[in-house]
């Protein structure tokens, strides 16, 4: 999943909304519309946000 985060084409300085928008563009239309895949979508978004948070922490730690 980390590879997917790297392919979102966002910067570390982007906000959480940009992450969710970019992640939703990676999903197919069918998976976006299917109510049975809602929990999987939420888990995907949460994972992308967690990776983004980790990247922001690294930048803050090393002052990049």
N, CA, C, O and CB atoms as a CASP TS submission, in Angstrom:
PFRMAT TS
TARGET T0000
AUTHOR 0000-0000-0000
METHOD Language model
MODEL 1
PARENT N/A
ATOM      1  N   UNK     1       0.810  -1.197   0.000  1.00  0.00           N
ATOM      2  CA  UNK     1       0.000   0.000   0.000  1.00  0.00           C
ATOM      3  C   UNK     1       0.855   1.262   0.000  1.00  0.00           C
ATOM      4  O   UNK     1       0.423   2.309  -0.483  1.00  0.00           O
ATOM      5  CB  UNK     1      -0.923  -0.003   1.192  1.00  0.00           C
ATOM      6  N   UNK     2       2.077   1.162   0.546  1.00  0.00           N
ATOM      7  CA  UNK     2       2.929   2.347   0.577  1.00  0.00           C
ATOM      8  C   UNK     2       3.287   2.788  -0.835  1.00  0.00           C
ATOM      9  O   UNK     2       3.447   3.980  -1.094  1.00  0.00           O
ATOM     10  CB  UNK     2       4.202   2.074   1.385  1.00  0.00           C
ATOM     11  N   UNK     3       3.411   1.836  -1.744  1.00  0.00           N
ATOM     12  CA  UNK     3       3.666   2.171  -3.138  1.00  0.00           C
ATOM     13  C   UNK     3       2.535   2.986  -3.735  1.00  0.00           C
ATOM     14  O   UNK     3       2.775   3.890  -4.536  1.00  0.00           O
ATOM     15  CB  UNK     3       3.877   0.914  -3.950  1.00  0.00           C
ATOM     16  N   UNK     4       1.318   2.680  -3.356  1.00  0.00           N
ATOM     17  CA  UNK     4       0.170   3.450  -3.818  1.00  0.00           C
ATOM     18  C   UNK     4       0.233   4.873  -3.291  1.00  0.00           C
ATOM     19  O   UNK     4      -0.072   5.821  -4.014  1.00  0.00           O
ATOM     20  CB  UNK     4      -1.135   2.783  -3.385  1.00  0.00           C
ATOM     21  N   UNK     5       0.626   5.024  -2.035  1.00  0.00           N
ATOM     22  CA  UNK     5       0.768   6.366  -1.470  1.00  0.00           C
ATOM     23  C   UNK     5       1.798   7.170  -2.257  1.00  0.00           C
ATOM     24  O   UNK     5       1.591   8.351  -2.537  1.00  0.00           O
ATOM     25  CB  UNK     5       1.170   6.288   0.014  1.00  0.00           C
ATOM     26  N   UNK     6       2.897   6.532  -2.606  1.00  0.00           N
ATOM     27  CA  UNK     6       3.946   7.234  -3.355  1.00  0.00           C
ATOM     28  C   UNK     6       3.468   7.657  -4.735  1.00  0.00           C
ATOM     29  O   UNK     6       3.959   8.645  -5.282  1.00  0.00           O
ATOM     30  CB  UNK     6       5.180   6.352  -3.487  1.00  0.00           C
ATOM     31  N   UNK     7       2.520   6.926  -5.305  1.00  0.00           N
ATOM     32  CA  UNK     7       1.995   7.247  -6.634  1.00  0.00           C
ATOM     33  C   UNK     7       0.817   8.223  -6.607  1.00  0.00           C
ATOM     34  O   UNK     7       0.216   8.479  -7.650  1.00  0.00           O
ATOM     35  CB  UNK     7       1.574   5.981  -7.327  1.00  0.00           C
ATOM     36  N   UNK     8       0.477   8.765  -5.454  1.00  0.00           N
ATOM     37  CA  UNK     8      -0.643   9.711  -5.373  1.00  0.00           C
ATOM     38  C   UNK     8      -0.302  11.063  -5.985  1.00  0.00           C
ATOM     39  O   UNK     8      -1.200  11.861  -6.258  1.00  0.00           O
ATOM     40  CB  UNK     8      -1.062   9.900  -3.926  1.00  0.00           C
ATOM     41  N   UNK     9       0.961  11.327  -6.200  1.00  0.00           N
ATOM     42  CA  UNK     9       1.419  12.581  -6.808  1.00  0.00           C
ATOM     43  C   UNK     9       1.016  13.789  -5.956  1.00  0.00           C
ATOM     44  O   UNK     9       0.424  14.751  -6.444  1.00  0.00           O
ATOM     45  CB  UNK     9       0.847  12.726  -8.230  1.00  0.00           C
ATOM     46  N   UNK    10       1.356  13.703  -4.677  1.00  0.00           N
ATOM     47  CA  UNK    10       1.119  14.801  -3.746  1.00  0.00           C
ATOM     48  C   UNK    10       2.426  15.116  -3.032  1.00  0.00           C
ATOM     49  O   UNK    10       3.364  14.319  -3.053  1.00  0.00           O
ATOM     50  CB  UNK    10      -0.007  14.447  -2.723  1.00  0.00           C
ATOM     51  N   UNK    11       2.479  16.266  -2.409  1.00  0.00           N
ATOM     52  CA  UNK    11       3.657  16.612  -1.621  1.00  0.00           C
ATOM     53  C   UNK    11       3.354  16.396  -0.140  1.00  0.00           C
ATOM     54  O   UNK    11       2.199  16.237   0.253  1.00  0.00           O
ATOM     55  CB  UNK    11       4.091  18.080  -1.886  1.00  0.00           C
ATOM     56  N   UNK    12       4.389  16.393   0.658  1.00  0.00           N
ATOM     57  CA  UNK    12       4.238  16.196   2.096  1.00  0.00           C
ATOM     58  C   UNK    12       3.505  17.378   2.722  1.00  0.00           C
ATOM     59  O   UNK    12       2.872  17.235   3.769  1.00  0.00           O
ATOM     60  CB  UNK    12       5.610  16.004   2.762  1.00  0.00           C
ATOM     61  N   UNK    13       3.587  18.512   2.103  1.00  0.00           N
ATOM     62  CA  UNK    13       2.997  19.722   2.656  1.00  0.00           C
ATOM     63  C   UNK    13       1.510  19.870   2.309  1.00  0.00           C
ATOM     64  O   UNK    13       0.861  20.804   2.779  1.00  0.00           O
ATOM     65  CB  UNK    13       3.757  20.928   2.159  1.00  0.00           C
ATOM     66  N   UNK    14       0.973  18.972   1.504  1.00  0.00           N
ATOM     67  CA  UNK    14      -0.458  19.009   1.188  1.00  0.00           C
ATOM     68  C   UNK    14      -1.272  18.596   2.397  1.00  0.00           C
ATOM     69  O   UNK    14      -0.791  17.883   3.278  1.00  0.00           O
ATOM     70  CB  UNK    14      -0.781  18.097  -0.007  1.00  0.00           C
ATOM     71  N   UNK    15      -2.508  19.053   2.425  1.00  0.00           N
ATOM     72  CA  UNK    15      -3.404  18.732   3.528  1.00  0.00           C
ATOM     73  C   UNK    15      -4.078  17.387   3.340  1.00  0.00           C
ATOM     74  O   UNK    15      -3.879  16.703   2.336  1.00  0.00           O
ATOM     75  CB  UNK    15      -4.447  19.807   3.679  1.00  0.00           C
ATOM     76  N   UNK    16      -4.876  17.025   4.325  1.00  0.00           N
ATOM     77  CA  UNK    16      -5.540  15.724   4.290  1.00  0.00           C
ATOM     78  C   UNK    16      -6.572  15.631   3.177  1.00  0.00           C
ATOM     79  O   UNK    16      -6.812  14.544   2.650  1.00  0.00           O
ATOM     80  CB  UNK    16      -6.201  15.445   5.618  1.00  0.00           C
ATOM     81  N   UNK    17      -7.178  16.738   2.815  1.00  0.00           N
ATOM     82  CA  UNK    17      -8.169  16.709   1.732  1.00  0.00           C
ATOM     83  C   UNK    17      -7.525  16.363   0.401  1.00  0.00           C
ATOM     84  O   UNK    17      -8.101  15.625  -0.399  1.00  0.00           O
ATOM     85  CB  UNK    17      -8.884  18.056   1.626  1.00  0.00           C
ATOM     86  N   UNK    18      -6.338  16.891   0.163  1.00  0.00           N
ATOM     87  CA  UNK    18      -5.628  16.580  -1.078  1.00  0.00           C
ATOM     88  C   UNK    18      -5.275  15.098  -1.137  1.00  0.00           C
ATOM     89  O   UNK    18      -5.294  14.490  -2.207  1.00  0.00           O
ATOM     90  CB  UNK    18      -4.356  17.435  -1.203  1.00  0.00           C
ATOM     91  N   UNK    19      -4.957  14.530   0.000  1.00  0.00           N
ATOM     92  CA  UNK    19      -4.631  13.096   0.059  1.00  0.00           C
ATOM     93  C   UNK    19      -5.861  12.270  -0.278  1.00  0.00           C
ATOM     94  O   UNK    19      -5.782  11.332  -1.071  1.00  0.00           O
ATOM     95  CB  UNK    19      -4.091  12.707   1.459  1.00  0.00           C
ATOM     96  N   UNK    20      -6.991  12.610   0.316  1.00  0.00           N
ATOM     97  CA  UNK    20      -8.219  11.850   0.065  1.00  0.00           C
ATOM     98  C   UNK    20      -8.659  12.011  -1.384  1.00  0.00           C
ATOM     99  O   UNK    20      -9.098  11.043  -2.004  1.00  0.00           O
ATOM    100  CB  UNK    20      -9.343  12.302   1.016  1.00  0.00           C
ATOM    101  N   UNK    21      -8.549  13.212  -1.930  1.00  0.00           N
ATOM    102  CA  UNK    21      -8.915  13.415  -3.343  1.00  0.00           C
ATOM    103  C   UNK    21      -8.034  12.603  -4.270  1.00  0.00           C
ATOM    104  O   UNK    21      -8.527  11.960  -5.197  1.00  0.00           O
ATOM    105  CB  UNK    21      -8.820  14.891  -3.712  1.00  0.00           C
ATOM    106  N   UNK    22      -6.733  12.630  -4.025  1.00  0.00           N
ATOM    107  CA  UNK    22      -5.807  11.872  -4.868  1.00  0.00           C
ATOM    108  C   UNK    22      -6.049  10.370  -4.721  1.00  0.00           C
ATOM    109  O   UNK    22      -5.976   9.631  -5.702  1.00  0.00           O
ATOM    110  CB  UNK    22      -4.347  12.213  -4.509  1.00  0.00           C
ATOM    111  N   UNK    23      -6.334   9.923  -3.514  1.00  0.00           N
ATOM    112  CA  UNK    23      -6.596   8.498  -3.287  1.00  0.00           C
ATOM    113  C   UNK    23      -7.889   8.064  -3.969  1.00  0.00           C
ATOM    114  O   UNK    23      -7.967   6.957  -4.501  1.00  0.00           O
ATOM    115  CB  UNK    23      -6.668   8.198  -1.782  1.00  0.00           C
ATOM    116  N   UNK    24      -8.892   8.916  -3.959  1.00  0.00           N
ATOM    117  CA  UNK    24     -10.154   8.551  -4.603  1.00  0.00           C
ATOM    118  C   UNK    24      -9.998   8.456  -6.110  1.00  0.00           C
ATOM    119  O   UNK    24     -10.728   7.711  -6.765  1.00  0.00           O
ATOM    120  CB  UNK    24     -11.239   9.562  -4.258  1.00  0.00           C
ATOM    121  N   UNK    25      -9.046   9.210  -6.671  1.00  0.00           N
ATOM    122  CA  UNK    25      -8.785   9.108  -8.107  1.00  0.00           C
ATOM    123  C   UNK    25      -8.146   7.777  -8.477  1.00  0.00           C
ATOM    124  O   UNK    25      -8.218   7.356  -9.631  1.00  0.00           O
ATOM    125  CB  UNK    25      -7.890  10.248  -8.560  1.00  0.00           C
ATOM    126  N   UNK    26      -7.531   7.122  -7.525  1.00  0.00           N
ATOM    127  CA  UNK    26      -6.898   5.821  -7.779  1.00  0.00           C
ATOM    128  C   UNK    26      -7.906   4.673  -7.768  1.00  0.00           C
ATOM    129  O   UNK    26      -7.599   3.584  -8.254  1.00  0.00           O
ATOM    130  CB  UNK    26      -5.816   5.557  -6.741  1.00  0.00           C
ATOM    131  N   UNK    27      -9.088   4.893  -7.228  1.00  0.00           N
ATOM    132  CA  UNK    27     -10.108   3.855  -7.156  1.00  0.00           C
ATOM    133  C   UNK    27     -10.940   3.824  -8.431  1.00  0.00           C
ATOM    134  O   UNK    27     -11.107   4.846  -9.097  1.00  0.00           O
ATOM    135  CB  UNK    27     -11.010   4.074  -5.940  1.00  0.00           C
ATOM    136  N   UNK    28     -11.453   2.666  -8.761  1.00  0.00           N
ATOM    137  CA  UNK    28     -12.305   2.544  -9.936  1.00  0.00           C
ATOM    138  C   UNK    28     -13.696   3.106  -9.634  1.00  0.00           C
ATOM    139  O   UNK    28     -14.078   3.243  -8.472  1.00  0.00           O
ATOM    140  CB  UNK    28     -12.400   1.067 -10.389  1.00  0.00           C
ATOM    141  N   UNK    29     -14.428   3.421 -10.664  1.00  0.00           N
ATOM    142  CA  UNK    29     -15.779   3.967 -10.473  1.00  0.00           C
ATOM    143  C   UNK    29     -16.682   2.971  -9.757  1.00  0.00           C
ATOM    144  O   UNK    29     -17.493   3.341  -8.907  1.00  0.00           O
ATOM    145  CB  UNK    29     -16.396   4.351 -11.824  1.00  0.00           C
ATOM    146  N   UNK    30     -16.527   1.725 -10.112  1.00  0.00           N
ATOM    147  CA  UNK    30     -17.373   0.705  -9.501  1.00  0.00           C
ATOM    148  C   UNK    30     -17.126   0.602  -7.998  1.00  0.00           C
ATOM    149  O   UNK    30     -18.068   0.456  -7.219  1.00  0.00           O
ATOM    150  CB  UNK    30     -17.130  -0.649 -10.163  1.00  0.00           C
ATOM    151  N   UNK    31     -15.876   0.677  -7.599  1.00  0.00           N
ATOM    152  CA  UNK    31     -15.596   0.579  -6.164  1.00  0.00           C
ATOM    153  C   UNK    31     -16.010   1.844  -5.424  1.00  0.00           C
ATOM    154  O   UNK    31     -16.282   1.794  -4.224  1.00  0.00           O
ATOM    155  CB  UNK    31     -14.113   0.307  -5.931  1.00  0.00           C
ATOM    156  N   UNK    32     -16.062   2.968  -6.115  1.00  0.00           N
ATOM    157  CA  UNK    32     -16.527   4.198  -5.478  1.00  0.00           C
ATOM    158  C   UNK    32     -18.033   4.195  -5.253  1.00  0.00           C
ATOM    159  O   UNK    32     -18.525   4.798  -4.299  1.00  0.00           O
ATOM    160  CB  UNK    32     -16.140   5.396  -6.318  1.00  0.00           C
ATOM    161  N   UNK    33     -18.751   3.526  -6.119  1.00  0.00           N
ATOM    162  CA  UNK    33     -20.219   3.532  -6.051  1.00  0.00           C
ATOM    163  C   UNK    33     -20.808   2.371  -5.258  1.00  0.00           C
ATOM    164  O   UNK    33     -21.962   2.430  -4.833  1.00  0.00           O
ATOM    165  CB  UNK    33     -20.783   3.508  -7.435  1.00  0.00           C
ATOM    166  N   UNK    34     -20.034   1.334  -5.061  1.00  0.00           N
ATOM    167  CA  UNK    34     -20.551   0.130  -4.424  1.00  0.00           C
ATOM    168  C   UNK    34     -20.672   0.325  -2.911  1.00  0.00           C
ATOM    169  O   UNK    34     -19.661   0.526  -2.238  1.00  0.00           O
ATOM    170  CB  UNK    34     -19.646  -1.071  -4.736  1.00  0.00           C
ATOM    171  N   UNK    35     -21.891   0.269  -2.365  1.00  0.00           N
ATOM    172  CA  UNK    35     -22.057   0.474  -0.919  1.00  0.00           C
ATOM    173  C   UNK    35     -21.451  -0.660  -0.093  1.00  0.00           C
ATOM    174  O   UNK    35     -21.144  -0.460   1.083  1.00  0.00           O
ATOM    175  CB  UNK    35     -23.532   0.612  -0.581  1.00  0.00           C
ATOM    176  N   UNK    36     -21.274  -1.831  -0.674  1.00  0.00           N
ATOM    177  CA  UNK    36     -20.705  -2.956   0.068  1.00  0.00           C
ATOM    178  C   UNK    36     -19.196  -2.808   0.247  1.00  0.00           C
ATOM    179  O   UNK    36     -18.610  -3.492   1.086  1.00  0.00           O
ATOM    180  CB  UNK    36     -21.016  -4.267  -0.645  1.00  0.00           C
ATOM    181  N   UNK    37     -18.574  -1.952  -0.506  1.00  0.00           N
ATOM    182  CA  UNK    37     -17.131  -1.729  -0.395  1.00  0.00           C
ATOM    183  C   UNK    37     -16.798  -0.487   0.431  1.00  0.00           C
ATOM    184  O   UNK    37     -15.656  -0.027   0.436  1.00  0.00           O
ATOM    185  CB  UNK    37     -16.519  -1.600  -1.779  1.00  0.00           C
ATOM    186  N   UNK    38     -17.767   0.036   1.108  1.00  0.00           N
ATOM    187  CA  UNK    38     -17.564   1.268   1.877  1.00  0.00           C
ATOM    188  C   UNK    38     -16.502   1.099   2.966  1.00  0.00           C
ATOM    189  O   UNK    38     -15.648   1.969   3.142  1.00  0.00           O
ATOM    190  CB  UNK    38     -18.881   1.712   2.508  1.00  0.00           C
ATOM    191  N   UNK    39     -16.551   0.015   3.675  1.00  0.00           N
ATOM    192  CA  UNK    39     -15.561  -0.193   4.738  1.00  0.00           C
ATOM    193  C   UNK    39     -14.157  -0.358   4.154  1.00  0.00           C
ATOM    194  O   UNK    39     -13.180   0.082   4.760  1.00  0.00           O
ATOM    195  CB  UNK    39     -15.930  -1.427   5.583  1.00  0.00           C
ATOM    196  N   UNK    40     -14.054  -0.979   2.999  1.00  0.00           N
ATOM    197  CA  UNK    40     -12.747  -1.125   2.355  1.00  0.00           C
ATOM    198  C   UNK    40     -12.228   0.237   1.889  1.00  0.00           C
ATOM    199  O   UNK    40     -11.038   0.532   2.004  1.00  0.00           O
ATOM    200  CB  UNK    40     -12.836  -2.104   1.159  1.00  0.00           C
ATOM    201  N   UNK    41     -13.136   1.060   1.363  1.00  0.00           N
ATOM    202  CA  UNK    41     -12.737   2.418   0.947  1.00  0.00           C
ATOM    203  C   UNK    41     -12.243   3.226   2.131  1.00  0.00           C
ATOM    204  O   UNK    41     -11.210   3.891   2.048  1.00  0.00           O
ATOM    205  CB  UNK    41     -13.909   3.147   0.272  1.00  0.00           C
ATOM    206  N   UNK    42     -12.970   3.172   3.223  1.00  0.00           N
ATOM    207  CA  UNK    42     -12.576   3.919   4.410  1.00  0.00           C
ATOM    208  C   UNK    42     -11.219   3.448   4.923  1.00  0.00           C
ATOM    209  O   UNK    42     -10.384   4.261   5.321  1.00  0.00           O
ATOM    210  CB  UNK    42     -13.635   3.776   5.506  1.00  0.00           C
ATOM    211  N   UNK    43     -11.003   2.144   4.914  1.00  0.00           N
ATOM    212  CA  UNK    43      -9.713   1.610   5.358  1.00  0.00           C
ATOM    213  C   UNK    43      -8.595   2.073   4.429  1.00  0.00           C
ATOM    214  O   UNK    43      -7.497   2.387   4.887  1.00  0.00           O
ATOM    215  CB  UNK    43      -9.754   0.069   5.418  1.00  0.00           C
ATOM    216  N   UNK    44      -8.865   2.117   3.142  1.00  0.00           N
ATOM    217  CA  UNK    44      -7.872   2.596   2.168  1.00  0.00           C
ATOM    218  C   UNK    44      -7.529   4.055   2.430  1.00  0.00           C
ATOM    219  O   UNK    44      -6.353   4.418   2.462  1.00  0.00           O
ATOM    220  CB  UNK    44      -8.396   2.425   0.724  1.00  0.00           C
ATOM    221  N   UNK    45      -8.540   4.891   2.617  1.00  0.00           N
ATOM    222  CA  UNK    45      -8.293   6.310   2.896  1.00  0.00           C
ATOM    223  C   UNK    45      -7.523   6.489   4.202  1.00  0.00           C
ATOM    224  O   UNK    45      -6.603   7.303   4.275  1.00  0.00           O
ATOM    225  CB  UNK    45      -9.619   7.082   2.958  1.00  0.00           C
ATOM    226  N   UNK    46      -7.895   5.736   5.224  1.00  0.00           N
ATOM    227  CA  UNK    46      -7.196   5.837   6.503  1.00  0.00           C
ATOM    228  C   UNK    46      -5.735   5.434   6.379  1.00  0.00           C
ATOM    229  O   UNK    46      -4.861   6.052   6.987  1.00  0.00           O
ATOM    230  CB  UNK    46      -7.883   4.971   7.547  1.00  0.00           C
ATOM    231  N   UNK    47      -5.471   4.400   5.592  1.00  0.00           N
ATOM    232  CA  UNK    47      -4.088   3.962   5.396  1.00  0.00           C
ATOM    233  C   UNK    47      -3.280   5.025   4.664  1.00  0.00           C
ATOM    234  O   UNK    47      -2.130   5.280   5.020  1.00  0.00           O
ATOM    235  CB  UNK    47      -4.047   2.641   4.619  1.00  0.00           C
ATOM    236  N   UNK    48      -3.869   5.650   3.640  1.00  0.00           N
ATOM    237  CA  UNK    48      -3.174   6.712   2.907  1.00  0.00           C
ATOM    238  C   UNK    48      -2.908   7.905   3.819  1.00  0.00           C
ATOM    239  O   UNK    48      -1.843   8.519   3.749  1.00  0.00           O
ATOM    240  CB  UNK    48      -3.996   7.153   1.678  1.00  0.00           C
ATOM    241  N   UNK    49      -3.875   8.234   4.674  1.00  0.00           N
ATOM    242  CA  UNK    49      -3.677   9.348   5.612  1.00  0.00           C
ATOM    243  C   UNK    49      -2.613   9.010   6.660  1.00  0.00           C
ATOM    244  O   UNK    49      -1.867   9.888   7.093  1.00  0.00           O
ATOM    245  CB  UNK    49      -5.005   9.702   6.308  1.00  0.00           C
ATOM    246  N   UNK    50      -2.545   7.760   7.060  1.00  0.00           N
ATOM    247  CA  UNK    50      -1.513   7.353   8.020  1.00  0.00           C
ATOM    248  C   UNK    50      -0.123   7.477   7.398  1.00  0.00           C
ATOM    249  O   UNK    50       0.806   7.959   8.046  1.00  0.00           O
ATOM    250  CB  UNK    50      -1.756   5.904   8.499  1.00  0.00           C
ATOM    251  N   UNK    51       0.023   7.044   6.148  1.00  0.00           N
ATOM    252  CA  UNK    51       1.308   7.196   5.463  1.00  0.00           C
ATOM    253  C   UNK    51       1.667   8.667   5.312  1.00  0.00           C
ATOM    254  O   UNK    51       2.831   9.045   5.444  1.00  0.00           O
ATOM    255  CB  UNK    51       1.269   6.519   4.086  1.00  0.00           C
ATOM    256  N   UNK    52       0.676   9.485   5.039  1.00  0.00           N
ATOM    257  CA  UNK    52       0.921  10.918   4.872  1.00  0.00           C
ATOM    258  C   UNK    52       1.361  11.544   6.199  1.00  0.00           C
ATOM    259  O   UNK    52       2.278  12.364   6.236  1.00  0.00           O
ATOM    260  CB  UNK    52      -0.346  11.625   4.338  1.00  0.00           C
ATOM    261  N   UNK    53       0.700  11.149   7.273  1.00  0.00           N
ATOM    262  CA  UNK    53       1.079  11.638   8.594  1.00  0.00           C
ATOM    263  C   UNK    53       2.502  11.239   8.947  1.00  0.00           C
ATOM    264  O   UNK    53       3.251  12.042   9.504  1.00  0.00           O
ATOM    265  CB  UNK    53       0.117  11.113   9.646  1.00  0.00           C
ATOM    266  N   UNK    54       2.883  10.001   8.628  1.00  0.00           N
ATOM    267  CA  UNK    54       4.242   9.542   8.891  1.00  0.00           C
ATOM    268  C   UNK    54       5.259  10.347   8.091  1.00  0.00           C
ATOM    269  O   UNK    54       6.319  10.705   8.605  1.00  0.00           O
ATOM    270  CB  UNK    54       4.374   8.057   8.562  1.00  0.00           C
ATOM    271  N   UNK    55       4.934  10.629   6.839  1.00  0.00           N
ATOM    272  CA  UNK    55       5.841  11.421   6.007  1.00  0.00           C
ATOM    273  C   UNK    55       5.980  12.836   6.565  1.00  0.00           C
ATOM    274  O   UNK    55       7.074  13.400   6.558  1.00  0.00           O
ATOM    275  CB  UNK    55       5.338  11.469   4.549  1.00  0.00           C
ATOM    276  N   UNK    56       4.886  13.406   7.045  1.00  0.00           N
ATOM    277  CA  UNK    56       4.950  14.737   7.627  1.00  0.00           C
ATOM    278  C   UNK    56       5.783  14.746   8.909  1.00  0.00           C
ATOM    279  O   UNK    56       6.506  15.707   9.173  1.00  0.00           O
ATOM    280  CB  UNK    56       3.546  15.253   7.911  1.00  0.00           C
ATOM    281  N   UNK    57       5.685  13.686   9.700  1.00  0.00           N
ATOM    282  CA  UNK    57       6.486  13.593  10.921  1.00  0.00           C
ATOM    283  C   UNK    57       7.968  13.504  10.586  1.00  0.00           C
ATOM    284  O   UNK    57       8.796  14.110  11.266  1.00  0.00           O
ATOM    285  CB  UNK    57       6.058  12.377  11.757  1.00  0.00           C
ATOM    286  N   UNK    58       8.303  12.763   9.558  1.00  0.00           N
ATOM    287  CA  UNK    58       9.710  12.666   9.151  1.00  0.00           C
ATOM    288  C   UNK    58      10.244  14.015   8.711  1.00  0.00           C
ATOM    289  O   UNK    58      11.359  14.398   9.066  1.00  0.00           O
ATOM    290  CB  UNK    58       9.875  11.648   8.021  1.00  0.00           C
ATOM    291  N   UNK    59       9.446  14.731   7.939  1.00  0.00           N
ATOM    292  CA  UNK    59       9.865  16.067   7.474  1.00  0.00           C
ATOM    293  C   UNK    59      10.013  17.010   8.655  1.00  0.00           C
ATOM    294  O   UNK    59      10.955  17.800   8.701  1.00  0.00           O
ATOM    295  CB  UNK    59       8.848  16.645   6.455  1.00  0.00           C
ATOM    296  N   UNK    60       9.104  16.940   9.604  1.00  0.00           N
ATOM    297  CA  UNK    60       9.191  17.823  10.771  1.00  0.00           C
ATOM    298  C   UNK    60      10.402  17.468  11.639  1.00  0.00           C
ATOM    299  O   UNK    60      11.055  18.352  12.193  1.00  0.00           O
ATOM    300  CB  UNK    60       7.898  17.736  11.607  1.00  0.00           C
ATOM    301  N   UNK    61      10.693  16.190  11.750  1.00  0.00           N
ATOM    302  CA  UNK    61      11.823  15.755  12.562  1.00  0.00           C
ATOM    303  C   UNK    61      13.150  16.198  11.953  1.00  0.00           C
ATOM    304  O   UNK    61      14.029  16.710  12.646  1.00  0.00           O
ATOM    305  CB  UNK    61      11.803  14.241  12.725  1.00  0.00           C
ATOM    306  N   UNK    62      13.273  15.992  10.663  1.00  0.00           N
ATOM    307  CA  UNK    62      14.530  16.302   9.983  1.00  0.00           C
ATOM    308  C   UNK    62      14.545  17.700   9.376  1.00  0.00           C
ATOM    309  O   UNK    62      15.536  18.106   8.768  1.00  0.00           O
ATOM    310  CB  UNK    62      14.792  15.283   8.903  1.00  0.00           C
ATOM    311  N   UNK    63      13.449  18.434   9.540  1.00  0.00           N
ATOM    312  CA  UNK    63      13.331  19.816   9.033  1.00  0.00           C
ATOM    313  C   UNK    63      13.679  19.932   7.559  1.00  0.00           C
ATOM    314  O   UNK    63      14.487  20.768   7.156  1.00  0.00           O
ATOM    315  CB  UNK    63      14.230  20.741   9.830  1.00  0.00           C
ATOM    316  N   UNK    64      13.050  19.075   6.765  1.00  0.00           N
ATOM    317  CA  UNK    64      13.303  19.057   5.329  1.00  0.00           C
ATOM    318  C   UNK    64      12.471  20.081   4.609  1.00  0.00           C
ATOM    319  O   UNK    64      12.560  20.201   3.387  1.00  0.00           O
ATOM    320  CB  UNK    64      13.032  17.690   4.761  1.00  0.00           C
TER
END
